[in-house]
Amino acid sequence: MDNITHLRRANPSDLASVLELFTTTIEKVCPKDYSAEQIKVWQASADNHERWLAKITRDEFWVAETGKFISGFASLKNNSYIDLMYVHNDFLHQGIATRLLKKMIDLARQRLIRKITSDVSITAKPFFEKHGFKIIKENHLVLRGVAIMNFQMEFDITGEF
């Protein structure tokens, strides 16, 4: 199998693979930071297929393919907000997230955006900090009656990545 990873724009036919990656990654990677109840509520957002299809077609939604397998994805909303970024648990620590993040930053730079933001999980916070993102505030959300914490983070893209 060809293990070279490349990035490409997502298309609607990627929906099933993207949703599977999303739910599996949360289940496998996030239990050290979130309870089973929090994970279940988080994963439930995959049930709204219309919302996900709209993200794929409306936002800058990119997938990383390793061979013929979608190993990660990221999306840039409104040119300045990283809405989604996930890497399959079997492909962590292989530079895929860094490549996706660089792509999102490059897209924002092309649009002359100076700062990008994202709301990142407890699990993803160290990755974003490593790449120069700063915490703006701690968010305490309630989804379907379940409290979940994440962090609003910001990156000044006028500097080096």
C-alpha positions, 0 to 999 in steps of 0.5 A: 500500500502506498503510504504517502500522505497528500492533501486534497479538497474534500467532496461530498463522497468523503462524508462517510469516511470523515464521519467515521474518522471523527467518531472513532478518533474521539472514542479512541483518543479523548477518553483521557480528557473527557468522560464517556458521557461527554464523548457520546454527546460529542460524537452525536454531532455526526448524526446531522449529515446535512450539517456536515455536507454543508461544511464540506461544500461551503467551508475550506474543508480538506482531507489528508489521504494516506494511500486511499484512506482518509487519515485526517481532515481540517476545515477553515470557516469564514477564512479565519476559524479552524472549525474542525481538525481530526487525525485518525488514531492510527495516524497520530504523530506522523505530521498529518495534523501539522500539514493540515494546520499549515494548509489552514494557515496558508489559506488564511494568509492568501485571504490576507487574514492576520489572526486565526482562531479555533475552539480546541479540545483539552486533548488537542490543546498541547498540539496547538500550543506547540504550534504557537497558538495562545489561549484566549479563554476557557469555554464551558459548553453545555451540549444536550445537558452535558458540560464540556470544556474546551479552549478558544485559541488564537494564532497571529499568522503574520509570524512564522509557522 
